[in-house]
Amino acid sequence: MAEPLIRMQNIRKSYGRVQALVDANFHVNEKEIVGLLGDNGAGKSTLIKVLSGAVPLTSGDIFIRGKKVNLRSTSDAIAHGIETIYQDSALVTQLSIARNLF
């Protein structure tokens, strides 16, 4: 079987003593559409923010096309073809005004 397009493995994200993600695993295969569903507070937004480089992960690994990557910023994620559109009107400080509007 082919390596997933995106694979997030044992992702942890802590905000002080609050554990937002604990050993979360997620993958998307080529030409696959995936819905991420869960209760409020389940960590969906946090997982996507980690994948998009908006927040750093505490531990775990992210692979894109089988290659381990370190997404330290939204610019890193964009360089790997990952873009995120948020449901709120928050701006991404690493992007230009034009990119934020787009």
N, C-alpha and C positions, 0 to 999 in steps of 0.2 A: 504494500500500500504506500502511496506517495506521502511525503512529509506534509503536514498542514501548512497552509499559507501563513497563519498566525497560530502560535501556541504559547499560552501563558501557563506556567507550571509552578505550583506551590507558592502562589503570590500572597504575600502578607503586607498589610499596610496598617501601621499604628499611628495614632495621634496621641502621644503621651501614653496614658494607661488604657485608652479606648482602642480596641482591636476592630478596625473597620473591615479588614479582610483577613481570614485565617486559612492558609493553604488552599486558596481558590485556584481552580484549573479551568481553562477555557481554550477552545481552539476553533478555528474557521478554516475550512478546506477551500481549495480553488473553486471558483464558480458557485459558491454556496452562499445562501442568504440565511443569516442567523438572527433570531430574536432573543434578546436578553430580558427575561422576565423575573420578577420577584417582588416580595413585600416591600413596603417602605422601610428603609433602614437596612436592607439586605446586603448592600454594597455594590449595586449595579453601577451607580454613577462613579463611585470610587474606582472600580475596576476599569471603567472606560477612561477616567482621568489618568490612571497609571499607564494604560496602553497608549494614550495620546501624548504622554510626556508632561502633562500639566502638573502632576504631583509625583514625587519620587516614590518608588516602592521601598518597603522596609527590607524585604527579602524575597527571594524567588527568582525565576528566570523567564525571559521573554525571547522567543525565537520567531524570526521572520524568514520564511522559505528555508527553514532548517538551520539558519545561522543565528547564534546567540547575539542579541543586541542589548545595548545600554541606552535607554531612552531618558536622557537627562533633561530634555526640554521639548516643547512642542515642535521646535525646529528640527530636532533629531527625528521625531516621529514623522514629520512631513517629508524629510529626506528619505524615509523608508516607505513612503506612500500611504501613511496613515493620517487622515484628516478627520476632525470631529466637528460636528455642528451641535451646539448645546441648545437645550430647549429654553434656557433663560437668556437674558440679554447681556450676560457678562462678557467682558472683553479679554482677549489673550494678550498680555503685555508684550510678549515676544514678537507679535505680528504687527505689521504696519496697519494704519487706519484702513487702507483699501482692502487688505486681506481680512481684517475683522468684519468689514461690511460684506465682503463676498461670502 
